[in-house]
């Protein structure tokens, strides 16, 4: 019986135990940002640009960190790409502290669409490698695509409306990330036990 327990412990992917908290951290950041945007849409465009830019850089760095620590087979490159694209978009948004509402709106919309497309592609790659994390990646990718397409085809005239929509996106993505983090932690514990 002790041999079975040792074999089960050896069978647990150590990266699962090490990185479950990264999606949790990303989810908490998204939830905080989403609540801020939904209940207190920012008044100045510079504050909006900096808020979104800082969030994008932090989120991109967390994505890169997750890819480097977790190293999922077949998806590491995609996760790194998403992280670097998100960092680049964050820096770009912060570089224009007072862009027009339309420019900021389309930058954010493009960011959401890119993350959605890459999330769906990453889910397909993960599924081909029989990775159980393909569902959360697909769910986040599809949510990003749905919200991004909604924004692209119905441009809003008010920054407050755009901020509320982005806040809803952040809340949904945050909840999905928190749930997937606890699911990964639970799976790791079950496999150890």
N, C-alpha and C positions, 0 to 999 in steps of 0.2 A: 504494500500500500504506500509506503514512503517513496518508493521508486516512481509511482504514478504522480505523486505530488511534485516531486523534483522535475519530472518530465513536463508537467503542466506549467510549472514556473519557468522552465527553459523555453516553453512554447510561446510565452507572452512576449510580444514585441516591446522591447524596452523603450522605444520612442513613444509608444502610447502612454506609458506611465509618466514620461518626462514632459510631454507637450500638451496634455489635455487642458492645462490652464491658459494656454495662448489664445485659443478660440474664446474661452470664457472672458479673458481680458478684453479682447476685441469686441465681444458682445456687450460688455458693460460700458465700454467707451461709446459704442453706437447707441445704446439705450440712453445714456446721459445726454449725448448730443441730440438725439431725437426728441427727448423731453424738452430740452432747451428750445429747439426750433419750433415745436408744436405749440408750446405754451407762452413763449416769449420771442416771437420773430424779431430779429435784430433790426434796429432802425437805420443804421448807416451801412452803405455798401462796402466800405473798407472793413468794417467789423465782420460782415458776412464773408468777405473774401478771405480774411485772415482766419476766421473760425473754420471755414471749409478747408482752406489750405493746410492749416496745422493738423486738423483731423486726418486729411488725406495722407500727409507725411507720416504721422504716427501709425495710421492703419497700414500703410505700405511697408513701414519698417517692421511692424509685427508680422505681416505676411511673409516678408523675406526671412525673418527670424524663424518662423514656423517651418518654412520650406527647408532651411539649412539644418534645423534640428531634426525634423521629422524624416526628411528625405524619402517621400513616398515614391515607390518605383513607377516610373513613367510619368509622374506628375510634378516632380521637383522643378523642372524647367518652366512649366506653366505657372506654378505658384510664384517662382522668382520673377517671371515676366509680369504677372499681375501686380506684384509688390512694387516693382520698379516703375511700371506705368502709373500706378497710383501715387507714388512718390513724385514722379515727374509732373503729373497733373497738379499735385498740391503745391509744388514749387512754382509752377506756371500761374496758378490762381493767386498766390501770394505776391508774385511779381507785378501784378496789375491791381494795386490797392483800390483804384476807383474806376473799374470798368463799367460799361453800360450794363443795365439790367439784362438786356438781351444776350450780350456776350457771356456774362456770368451764367445765365440760364443755360445756354448751349454748352458751355464748358462742363457744367455739372451733369447735364443730360448725356453728353458724350462719355464722361467718366462712368456713369451708371451703365450705359450700354456696353462699353468695353468690358467692364467687370462682369456683366451678365453673360456676354458672349464667351469670355475666357472661362467663366465658371461652368457653363454648359459643356464646353470642350473638355475642360479638366474632368468633369463628371464622367464623360464618355471614356476618357483615357483611364480613369480610376476603375470604372466598371469592367473594362477589358482586362484589368489586372486583378479582378475579383476583390477589389477593395471596398469594404463596407462603408467607407466615408463618401462614396459617390452620391448617395442620396442627399446629404446636406449640401454638397457642392452644387448639385443640380437644382435643389430648391432655392438656394441663394441666387444662382445664375438666372433662373426663371423669374424670380421676384424682381431682380435688377432689370431684366429685359422688359417685363411688363410695365414697370414704373418708368423706365427710360423711354419706351415707345409712347406711353401716355403723355409724357412731357414733350417729346419731339413733335407729336402730331397735334397737340393742343397747347401752344405756347401761352403762357400766362403773362398778363400785363403787370401784375403786382408781384413784387419780390416777396411780400409776406405770404402769398398763396404758394409761391415756389418753395419758400422755406418750410411751410407746413407740409407740403408734399414730400420734400426731402426728409423732413423729420419723421414722417410716417414710414418712409423707406428705411431710415436708420433704425426705427423701433422694430420693424418686422425682421430686418437682417440681424439686429442685436438679439432678439428672442431666439431666432434660429441658431445663432452661434452659441448662445448660452446653453440651449437644449442639447446641441451636438457635443459640447464640451463635457457636460455631465454624463451623456450617454457613453462617450469614450472612456471617461473615468470609471463608470460602472462596469463597462465591458472589461477593462483592465483588471479590476478587482475580482470579477467573476472568473476570469481566466487564471488569475493567481491562486484563487481559492481551491 
